[in-house]
Amino acid sequence: MPRPIYLDYAASAPISPLARRVFLKALAVFGNPGSTHSFGQAAITLLDQARDEALRAIGIKDSSRFREVVFTGSATEANNLAINGVLEKAVGSKIDRFNSKVKIIISSIEHDSVYEVAQYLVERGVEVVFVPVDVCGLVDTERIEREIDEHTALVSVMYVNNEVGSVQPIQKIAQIIRDWKSKQSNASPYPIFHTDAVQAFSGFDCNPDLLGVDLMTLSAHKLGGFKGSGLLYVKTGTPISGIILGGGQEFDLRSGTEAVPTIISFTSVLTDVAKNRSREAQRLNALRTKLLRGIKKIVPAVIENGGGAPHILSLRFPHHSSGDLLIRLDQLGVAASAGSACQSRSPKPSRVIGSMFPNDAHAPRESLRFSIGRETTPKDVQIALSRIKSVFCDKI
Ligand code: PLP
């Protein structure tokens, strides 16, 4: 078997040497951060450091805002907390601000950890607006503007789509929400604005103040950290309740003893990625272009889906089943994906590509995602291209 080429960074990235080093060192600190003795103190000191580091890595210099970083067990959990936590506070409390008629607005191409929560809420009587996207995978901001009303508790739009790499106009949506609020007579904090920035952090500035978001989700393992580690940025004053109850950790927003070594390795990666972001984004863009041009030479009919993020290349191969292509590529030593990681084990057609091309039943079954990252080299791209060529030269 030749050396496999990993082109599935959007599913998960290899653990970075920095994350490994920091993690191993932190394993020596085993106390519970909630304990008062010196072992607990050592753990809480590390946790405080991690929180401060995360705050700075997302671009917030004021360390007194440390409560705005809430560590979670994954980005999936952070997204669930964002949506259910805001709704719980809005309608679950004794003062039901929405008279139980509550609405949320999300894009139709959200990751399942937002989309499925929204579907679940539909079944429970919440009005959910799934705002469509255009053929480039960009959300219809005018529709968002039209949909916001006094019942809207939350707007959630991802920053970078994980399947096609489209980059949503987060600042513009934030402005729409601010404008709407400024026209209301009461000083309501609603709608709260959440963005899932899991796929954005490696390539784009994710400063929540700059973006104008109240809530923002990040994940460690897409950046070289460990799986099972995420965070929710929560702007001070955002009405939100914890959805995992217990010991009241993470300012009552996420009970459960914090996994300090995993968390501190996550935040070290955040700092590192943010520091090298612009150089790395340029490098990845060049590799992405090389891959795209190379594939176009092999299959001139190939069509690019979406685009915008430096690390994601989604391509449609007309008349080829993505499932078959994936198997052939894997046999030849190229690891790619047909959709989001959660979907790729099942041959379900891509919901995201289906949303971009609602009148084309074939598009969701003919698309592949190649995603690159820190360890991808020009040589890897060259080897991948020669293997991709043998898939198509056999088939065409
Ligand atoms: N959001 C996006 C955009 C993702 O790509 C992913 C991972 O696939 C997630 C959320 C979920 O991340 P996690 O695996 O940390 O739960």
Boltz pocket constraint, residues with backbone or C-beta under 6 A from the ligand:
constraints:
  - pocket:
      binder: B
      contacts: [[A, 10], [A, 11], [A, 73], [A, 74], [A, 75], [A, 76], [A, 77], [A, 111], [A, 113], [A, 158], [A, 160], [A, 161], [A, 162], [A, 196], [A, 198], [A, 199], [A, 218], [A, 219], [A, 220], [A, 221], [A, 228], [A, 229], [A, 230], [A, 340], [A, 341], [A, 342]]
      max_distance: 6.0
